[in-house]
Amino acid sequence: MAKNPDAIYASPLDEMIDFRFDERVVDVFPDMIQRSVPGYGTLISNIGILAARYAQKNSHCYDLGCSLGAVTLSMRQRIKQPGCDIIAVDNSPAMITRGQKILDSDPSSTVPVKLVCADIQKIDIENASVVVLNFTLQFIPLDERLILITRIYQGLKAGGILILSEKIAFEDPKQQDFQTAIHHDFKRTNGYSDLEISQKRAALENVLIAETLSCHQQRLSDAGFTFSHTWFQCFNFMSLVAIK
């Protein structure tokens, strides 16, 4: 996938507006995500491996908040169960339009994919063996998160999984400061200036609300999951798998 360089926050902004997944972000998203999320490539690849293990025949696999379809492609390339399809959902028309072009150019699999431009909180989740929320829940209002996770649990088949990847917060202020510092070092190493880091952080402040690992684990339990496990973490980014 060709990458346009992310320079959205490279110059001082007179007015800071909340971050949103518009055409401007879509144009640079592959570069932005790789330079901002440590371990992103490894995470995406291994989500495909998990999906291949837990996908059940004649079931749906959901990529909720699919952006340009990186998770969808990873699952599509790995899943071998007969009768499986992938339903990829995002509420950004720009993401869906661009994602469709990327999927159309991928000849690696015959697993059917349906791209849907919709609010993930309003779609039906049914007959699901795999559901992925890859850095998606953090953009949902706090008081609506349990409702979504519960709906996912109810729509999963027995033995199905939810893969939940999130940027996390830490209860210990010293640990929070440490994790924030090394994440910013990671971004500097990838070419972002202090101005870019500061301005993007301000743009995300009211949009991306991170929670602690214990908050996520409790919510999964409240929704009905009896097993969850942290299978991936790099700095302040982690991924849980929960099995029904």
ABEGO torsion letter per residue (X at the ends): XBBBBBAAAABBBABBBBBBBBAAAAAAAAAAAAAABBGAAAAAAAAAAAAAAABBBGBBBBBBGAEAGAAAAAAAAABABBGBBBBBBBABAAAAAAAAAAAAABAABABBBBBBBBBAAABBBBGBABBBBBGAAAABBAAAAAAAAAAAAAABBBGBBBBBBBBBBBABAAAAAAAAAAAAAAAAAAGBBAAAAAAAAAAAAAABBBBBAAAAAAAAAAAGBABBBBABBBEABBBBBBBX
